[in-house]
């Protein structure tokens, strides 16, 4: 099922974990083993969740790494769908005679 305008994982991280539990960016970054600036870029939607970060988030917060990556992919795909022009792309017929 395709989601309409899915949130960036940084938004999800902020509104699900950081804000409700009143955690600081510096504290969460230290628990993840990354710099505060690295986490801050994710929270501000300036950086993507990488496979490495997905593993870190999974260990620290308990969600699967696949769920973090799927969230990022859903966000990226939706964003691109809003901008891409595909009228010049033609379907390739792969039927074997």
Phi, psi and omega in degrees: 000125181278134181268142176277123178045064181296151180286152171293144179304332177295322176295315179301314179301315182294308187282342180264327186240308189290306182294308184297327182263006178052048178267144176273154176301319180298317180295311181298318178300318180295323178291330178277345182076031178233168178285152176303325180294326177296312179294320180300321178297323177292314181298329180269009180063027179264346178226155180269163170278117178270166175304321178297314179294324178300320177294319179296313180297321179299314180293320184283325188245348174094353175279160180287150176298326179298324180293322178294317180291323178295320178299317179295316180296319177299316179297310182300314182296317179298317180299316181292321179301333180285342188243336190281143176251118184249011184295337180268005178264132182245138178293137177265126179280115182254013178294134178269132182288000000 
